[in-house]
Amino acid sequence: MFFLATAPDSPRALLTSGKEDKALKSLQFYQNSEDWIISMKDIRTELSEQYREEHFLLKQNGSASALIIMKSRFSTGKFVYPLMLGAFILTFTHLDDWLWISYSTQAFENAGVPTVIAQKSSLWMSIPQAMISIALLCCFEEISRRQLLILPTIGSVFCALISIYVVLSSGALISPKHLPVIAALDLCNAAVASASAYSIVPELFPQKDRIMGTALIGMTQNLFGGFLTTIALPLMNQWGIEKFQSLFLRIYRLYAINLLEVQEYIHLY
């Protein structure tokens, strides 16, 4: 997360969006001064060849061009790599949403919250999340997307640690009956992170690939979410809330490490 927050954006992504001055400054950070000009020429040449190739396919194949161009995209890592990276980011940023919203009542009851209060808490805890999502519309362009992705992820980790602590420690300052409050805070973190992820994912792709790439990532996210919510309840009842949260702490560590790869593509601040 430190390197993600401090490293410059990808020279290739900046050059693709027409920001040549920033691309050169980024190269000055990543490469030796002897390679700056050569690398800029190589990137320009590669982008020009890619454009000519797709223009030729479109001209030669007529109605069949869409399928052929799609095959050409999947034949290289230029489309597949950001597709996998975007699917990873957008899927893992929604872990909290899926699990709390789907199984919060069961989790609260397992922690000792009365059934009636657990049901009401599951309803009311999503209201702060909705309010934050609406409030972000007013200030979204004024805040760094990286910060909106990194800081809430750290907040979710702390919420998970607190949940484990209050469940395992009988004499804890916070009672397990306060889990709905922790869940509401966690959902607020998820709201901020998911809003940032939704804005970042299309920017991983060049302009011509954004519609297809974003659609495929959305399909992947929904498939993973369905699989996760199917297996989550049996695991939670079998292992207990604290071990279940520990599992997702490990997942978020992996997620944080992979966030470092976002600097290869993101060109938004």
C-alpha positions as a Markdown table, in Angstrom:
| # | Residue | x | y | z |
|---|---|---|---|---|
| 1 | Met | 0.0 | 0.0 | 0.0 |
| 2 | Phe | 2.9 | 2.4 | 0.7 |
| 3 | Phe | 4.4 | 1.8 | -2.8 |
| 4 | Leu | 1.0 | 2.1 | -4.4 |
| 5 | Ala | 0.4 | 5.4 | -2.7 |
| 6 | Thr | 3.8 | 6.9 | -3.6 |
| 7 | Ala | 4.8 | 5.5 | -6.9 |
| 8 | Pro | 4.0 | 7.4 | -10.2 |
| 9 | Asp | 1.5 | 6.1 | -12.6 |
| 10 | Ser | 2.4 | 3.8 | -15.5 |
| 11 | Pro | 4.2 | 5.7 | -18.4 |
| 12 | Arg | 2.2 | 3.6 | -20.9 |
| 13 | Ala | -1.1 | 4.4 | -19.4 |
| 14 | Leu | -0.3 | 8.1 | -19.2 |
| 15 | Leu | 0.9 | 8.1 | -22.8 |
| 16 | Thr | -2.2 | 6.3 | -24.0 |
| 17 | Ser | -4.3 | 9.1 | -22.4 |
| 18 | Gly | -2.3 | 11.7 | -24.1 |
| 19 | Lys | -0.3 | 12.9 | -21.0 |
| 20 | Glu | 3.2 | 12.9 | -22.5 |
| 21 | Asp | 4.8 | 15.2 | -19.9 |
| 22 | Lys | 3.5 | 13.1 | -17.0 |
| 23 | Ala | 4.6 | 9.9 | -18.9 |
| 24 | Leu | 8.1 | 11.3 | -19.2 |
| 25 | Lys | 8.2 | 12.2 | -15.5 |
| 26 | Ser | 7.0 | 8.7 | -14.7 |
| 27 | Leu | 9.8 | 7.2 | -16.8 |
| 28 | Gln | 12.3 | 9.4 | -14.9 |
| 29 | Phe | 11.2 | 7.6 | -11.7 |
| 30 | Tyr | 11.2 | 4.1 | -13.0 |
| 31 | Gln | 14.2 | 4.0 | -15.4 |
| 32 | Asn | 17.8 | 5.1 | -15.9 |
| 33 | Ser | 18.1 | 8.4 | -17.7 |
| 34 | Glu | 19.8 | 6.7 | -20.6 |
| 35 | Asp | 16.6 | 4.7 | -21.4 |
| 36 | Trp | 14.0 | 7.5 | -21.2 |
| 37 | Ile | 13.9 | 8.6 | -24.9 |
| 38 | Ile | 14.3 | 5.0 | -26.2 |
| 39 | Ser | 11.4 | 3.8 | -24.0 |
| 40 | Met | 9.1 | 6.6 | -25.1 |
| 41 | Lys | 9.8 | 5.8 | -28.7 |
| 42 | Asp | 9.1 | 2.1 | -28.1 |
| 43 | Ile | 5.8 | 2.8 | -26.4 |
| 44 | Arg | 4.7 | 5.1 | -29.2 |
| 45 | Thr | 5.7 | 2.6 | -31.8 |
| 46 | Glu | 3.8 | -0.2 | -30.0 |
| 47 | Leu | 0.6 | 1.8 | -29.6 |
| 48 | Ser | 0.8 | 2.9 | -33.3 |
| 49 | Glu | 1.2 | -0.7 | -34.5 |
| 50 | Gln | -1.7 | -1.9 | -32.3 |
| 51 | Tyr | -4.0 | 0.8 | -33.8 |
| 52 | Arg | -2.9 | -0.1 | -37.4 |
| 53 | Glu | -3.5 | -3.8 | -36.8 |
| 54 | Glu | -7.0 | -3.4 | -35.4 |
| 55 | His | -7.9 | -0.8 | -38.2 |
| 56 | Phe | -6.7 | -3.4 | -40.8 |
| 57 | Leu | -8.8 | -6.2 | -39.2 |
| 58 | Leu | -11.8 | -3.9 | -39.2 |
| 59 | Lys | -11.4 | -3.0 | -42.8 |
| 60 | Gln | -10.6 | -6.5 | -44.1 |
| 61 | Asn | -13.3 | -8.6 | -42.3 |
| 62 | Gly | -16.4 | -6.5 | -42.3 |
| 63 | Ser | -19.2 | -8.0 | -40.2 |
| 64 | Ala | -16.9 | -10.7 | -38.8 |
| 65 | Ser | -14.4 | -8.1 | -37.4 |
| 66 | Ala | -15.9 | -8.0 | -33.9 |
| 67 | Leu | -15.1 | -11.7 | -33.3 |
| 68 | Ile | -11.7 | -11.5 | -34.8 |
| 69 | Ile | -10.7 | -8.4 | -32.9 |
| 70 | Met | -11.9 | -10.1 | -29.7 |
| 71 | Lys | -9.7 | -13.1 | -30.4 |
| 72 | Ser | -6.8 | -10.8 | -31.0 |
| 73 | Arg | -7.4 | -9.1 | -27.7 |
| 74 | Phe | -7.4 | -12.3 | -25.8 |
| 75 | Ser | -4.3 | -13.6 | -27.6 |
| 76 | Thr | -2.0 | -11.2 | -25.7 |
| 77 | Gly | -1.6 | -10.0 | -22.2 |
| 78 | Lys | -2.5 | -6.4 | -23.1 |
| 79 | Phe | -6.2 | -7.2 | -22.5 |
| 80 | Val | -6.1 | -10.3 | -20.3 |
| 81 | Tyr | -3.8 | -8.8 | -17.7 |
| 82 | Pro | -5.9 | -5.7 | -16.8 |
| 83 | Leu | -9.0 | -8.0 | -17.1 |
| 84 | Met | -7.6 | -10.3 | -14.4 |
| 85 | Leu | -6.4 | -7.4 | -12.3 |
| 86 | Gly | -9.7 | -5.5 | -12.5 |
| 87 | Ala | -11.7 | -8.7 | -11.6 |
| 88 | Phe | -9.5 | -9.2 | -8.6 |
| 89 | Ile | -9.9 | -5.6 | -7.4 |
| 90 | Leu | -13.6 | -5.3 | -7.9 |
| 91 | Thr | -14.4 | -8.8 | -6.5 |
| 92 | Phe | -12.4 | -8.5 | -3.3 |
| 93 | Thr | -13.5 | -5.0 | -2.5 |
| 94 | His | -17.1 | -6.4 | -2.2 |
| 95 | Leu | -16.4 | -9.2 | 0.3 |
| 96 | Asp | -17.8 | -7.2 | 3.2 |
| 97 | Asp | -20.9 | -6.2 | 1.3 |
| 98 | Trp | -21.8 | -9.8 | 0.3 |
| 99 | Leu | -21.0 | -11.4 | 3.7 |
| 100 | Trp | -22.5 | -8.9 | 6.1 |
| 101 | Ile | -25.6 | -8.2 | 4.0 |
| 102 | Ser | -26.3 | -11.9 | 3.3 |
| 103 | Tyr | -25.5 | -13.4 | 6.7 |
| 104 | Ser | -25.4 | -10.6 | 9.2 |
| 105 | Thr | -28.5 | -11.8 | 11.1 |
| 106 | Gln | -27.0 | -15.3 | 11.6 |
| 107 | Ala | -23.7 | -13.8 | 12.6 |
| 108 | Phe | -25.3 | -11.5 | 15.2 |
| 109 | Glu | -27.4 | -14.3 | 16.7 |
| 110 | Asn | -24.3 | -16.6 | 16.9 |
| 111 | Ala | -22.5 | -13.8 | 18.9 |
| 112 | Gly | -25.4 | -13.6 | 21.4 |
| 113 | Val | -27.5 | -10.8 | 20.0 |
| 114 | Pro | -31.3 | -11.4 | 20.5 |
| 115 | Thr | -33.1 | -12.5 | 17.4 |
| 116 | Val | -35.4 | -9.4 | 17.1 |
| 117 | Ile | -32.4 | -7.0 | 17.6 |
| 118 | Ala | -30.3 | -9.0 | 15.1 |
| 119 | Gln | -33.0 | -8.7 | 12.4 |
| 120 | Lys | -33.5 | -5.0 | 13.0 |
| 121 | Ser | -29.7 | -4.4 | 13.0 |
| 122 | Ser | -29.3 | -6.2 | 9.7 |
| 123 | Leu | -31.8 | -3.7 | 8.2 |
| 124 | Trp | -30.5 | -0.5 | 9.8 |
| 125 | Met | -26.8 | -1.1 | 9.4 |
| 126 | Ser | -26.9 | -0.6 | 5.6 |
| 127 | Ile | -28.4 | 2.9 | 5.9 |
| 128 | Pro | -25.0 | 4.6 | 6.8 |
| 129 | Gln | -23.4 | 2.8 | 3.8 |
| 130 | Ala | -26.1 | 4.2 | 1.5 |
| 131 | Met | -25.6 | 7.7 | 2.9 |
| 132 | Ile | -21.9 | 7.6 | 2.4 |
| 133 | Ser | -22.3 | 6.4 | -1.2 |
| 134 | Ile | -24.5 | 9.3 | -1.9 |
| 135 | Ala | -22.2 | 11.8 | -0.2 |
| 136 | Leu | -19.2 | 10.6 | -2.2 |
| 137 | Leu | -20.9 | 11.9 | -5.4 |
| 138 | Cys | -20.3 | 15.4 | -4.1 |
| 139 | Cys | -16.6 | 15.1 | -3.4 |
| 140 | Phe | -15.5 | 12.1 | -5.5 |
| 141 | Glu | -13.4 | 14.1 | -8.0 |
| 142 | Glu | -11.6 | 16.0 | -5.3 |
| 143 | Ile | -10.1 | 13.0 | -3.6 |
| 144 | Ser | -7.4 | 10.6 | -4.8 |
| 145 | Arg | -8.9 | 7.3 | -6.0 |
| 146 | Arg | -5.9 | 5.5 | -4.6 |
| 147 | Gln | -6.6 | 6.8 | -1.1 |
| 148 | Leu | -10.3 | 5.9 | -1.5 |
| 149 | Leu | -9.3 | 2.4 | -2.2 |
| 150 | Ile | -6.4 | 1.9 | 0.3 |
| 151 | Leu | -7.7 | 3.6 | 3.4 |
| 152 | Pro | -11.1 | 1.8 | 3.6 |
| 153 | Thr | -9.3 | -1.5 | 3.0 |
| 154 | Ile | -7.1 | -0.8 | 6.1 |
| 155 | Gly | -10.3 | 0.1 | 7.9 |
| 156 | Ser | -11.9 | -3.2 | 7.0 |
| 157 | Val | -8.9 | -5.0 | 8.4 |
| 158 | Phe | -9.2 | -3.2 | 11.7 |
| 159 | Cys | -13.0 | -4.0 | 11.8 |
| 160 | Ala | -12.2 | -7.7 | 11.3 |
| 161 | Leu | -9.6 | -7.6 | 14.1 |
| 162 | Ile | -12.0 | -5.9 | 16.5 |
| 163 | Ser | -14.7 | -8.5 | 15.6 |
| 164 | Ile | -12.3 | -11.3 | 16.4 |
| 165 | Tyr | -11.3 | -9.7 | 19.7 |
| 166 | Val | -14.8 | -9.1 | 21.0 |
| 167 | Val | -15.9 | -12.6 | 20.2 |
| 168 | Leu | -12.8 | -14.4 | 21.7 |
| 169 | Ser | -12.4 | -12.1 | 24.8 |
| 170 | Ser | -15.2 | -12.5 | 27.3 |
| 171 | Gly | -14.0 | -9.6 | 29.3 |
| 172 | Ala | -13.4 | -7.2 | 26.4 |
| 173 | Leu | -14.4 | -3.6 | 26.6 |
| 174 | Ile | -16.7 | -4.1 | 23.7 |
| 175 | Ser | -19.4 | -6.7 | 24.0 |
| 176 | Pro | -20.2 | -9.2 | 21.2 |
| 177 | Lys | -23.6 | -7.5 | 21.2 |
| 178 | His | -21.9 | -4.5 | 19.6 |
| 179 | Leu | -21.1 | -6.4 | 16.5 |
| 180 | Pro | -23.9 | -4.6 | 14.5 |
| 181 | Val | -22.1 | -1.3 | 15.1 |
| 182 | Ile | -18.8 | -2.8 | 13.9 |
| 183 | Ala | -20.6 | -4.3 | 10.9 |
| 184 | Ala | -22.0 | -0.9 | 10.0 |
| 185 | Leu | -18.6 | 0.7 | 10.2 |
| 186 | Asp | -17.2 | -2.1 | 8.0 |
| 187 | Leu | -20.0 | -1.6 | 5.4 |
| 188 | Cys | -19.1 | 2.2 | 5.4 |
| 189 | Asn | -15.5 | 1.2 | 4.5 |
| 190 | Ala | -16.8 | -1.1 | 1.8 |
| 191 | Ala | -19.0 | 1.6 | 0.4 |
| 192 | Val | -16.0 | 4.0 | -0.1 |
| 193 | Ala | -13.7 | 1.2 | -1.5 |
| 194 | Ser | -16.3 | -0.1 | -3.9 |
| 195 | Ala | -17.1 | 3.3 | -5.3 |
| 196 | Ser | -13.4 | 3.9 | -5.9 |
| 197 | Ala | -13.0 | 0.4 | -7.5 |
| 198 | Tyr | -15.9 | 1.0 | -9.8 |
| 199 | Ser | -14.3 | 4.2 | -11.1 |
| 200 | Ile | -10.8 | 2.6 | -11.4 |
| 201 | Val | -11.7 | -0.6 | -13.3 |
| 202 | Pro | -12.7 | 1.0 | -16.6 |
| 203 | Glu | -9.5 | 3.1 | -16.5 |
| 204 | Leu | -7.4 | -0.1 | -16.5 |
| 205 | Phe | -8.3 | -0.6 | -20.2 |
| 206 | Pro | -7.6 | 1.6 | -23.2 |
| 207 | Gln | -10.7 | 3.5 | -24.5 |
| 208 | Lys | -11.5 | 0.9 | -27.1 |
| 209 | Asp | -11.6 | -2.0 | -24.6 |
| 210 | Arg | -13.5 | -0.4 | -21.7 |
| 211 | Ile | -17.0 | -1.6 | -22.5 |
| 212 | Met | -16.0 | -5.2 | -23.1 |
| 213 | Gly | -13.5 | -5.3 | -20.2 |
| 214 | Thr | -15.9 | -3.8 | -17.7 |
| 215 | Ala | -18.7 | -6.1 | -18.7 |
| 216 | Leu | -16.6 | -9.2 | -18.4 |
| 217 | Ile | -15.3 | -8.1 | -15.0 |
| 218 | Gly | -18.9 | -7.5 | -13.8 |
| 219 | Met | -19.8 | -11.1 | -14.8 |
| 220 | Thr | -16.8 | -12.5 | -13.0 |
| 221 | Gln | -17.7 | -10.5 | -9.9 |
| 222 | Asn | -21.2 | -11.8 | -9.8 |
| 223 | Leu | -20.1 | -15.4 | -10.3 |
| 224 | Phe | -17.6 | -15.1 | -7.5 |
| 225 | Gly | -20.1 | -13.4 | -5.2 |
| 226 | Gly | -22.7 | -16.1 | -5.8 |
| 227 | Phe | -20.1 | -18.8 | -5.0 |
| 228 | Leu | -18.9 | -17.0 | -1.9 |
| 229 | Thr | -22.3 | -16.5 | -0.4 |
| 230 | Thr | -23.2 | -20.1 | -1.0 |
| 231 | Ile | -20.3 | -21.5 | 1.0 |
| 232 | Ala | -20.1 | -18.7 | 3.6 |
| 233 | Leu | -22.9 | -19.7 | 6.0 |
| 234 | Pro | -21.9 | -23.3 | 6.5 |
| 235 | Leu | -18.3 | -22.2 | 7.1 |
| 236 | Met | -19.4 | -19.5 | 9.6 |
| 237 | Asn | -21.6 | -22.0 | 11.5 |
| 238 | Gln | -18.9 | -24.7 | 11.5 |
| 239 | Trp | -15.8 | -22.6 | 12.4 |
| 240 | Gly | -17.3 | -19.7 | 14.3 |
| 241 | Ile | -17.2 | -16.0 | 13.5 |
| 242 | Glu | -13.7 | -15.4 | 14.8 |
| 243 | Lys | -12.1 | -18.1 | 12.6 |
| 244 | Phe | -14.2 | -17.1 | 9.6 |
| 245 | Gln | -13.0 | -13.4 | 10.0 |
| 246 | Ser | -9.4 | -14.7 | 10.4 |
| 247 | Leu | -9.8 | -16.4 | 7.0 |
| 248 | Phe | -10.8 | -13.1 | 5.3 |
| 249 | Leu | -8.0 | -11.2 | 7.1 |
| 250 | Arg | -5.6 | -13.5 | 5.2 |
| 251 | Ile | -7.5 | -12.8 | 2.0 |
| 252 | Tyr | -7.2 | -9.0 | 2.5 |
| 253 | Arg | -3.5 | -9.3 | 3.1 |
| 254 | Leu | -3.2 | -11.0 | -0.3 |
| 255 | Tyr | -5.5 | -8.3 | -1.7 |
| 256 | Ala | -3.3 | -5.5 | -0.3 |
| 257 | Ile | -0.2 | -7.1 | -1.9 |
| 258 | Asn | -1.9 | -7.3 | -5.3 |
| 259 | Leu | -3.0 | -3.7 | -5.1 |
| 260 | Leu | 0.6 | -2.8 | -5.7 |
| 261 | Glu | 0.1 | -4.0 | -9.3 |
| 262 | Val | -2.5 | -1.3 | -9.9 |
| 263 | Gln | 0.2 | 1.3 | -10.4 |
| 264 | Glu | 0.9 | -0.4 | -13.8 |
| 265 | Tyr | -2.4 | 0.9 | -15.2 |
| 266 | Ile | -4.2 | 3.5 | -13.0 |
| 267 | His | -3.9 | 7.1 | -14.3 |
| 268 | Leu | -6.4 | 8.8 | -12.1 |
| 269 | Tyr | -5.8 | 11.0 | -9.1 |
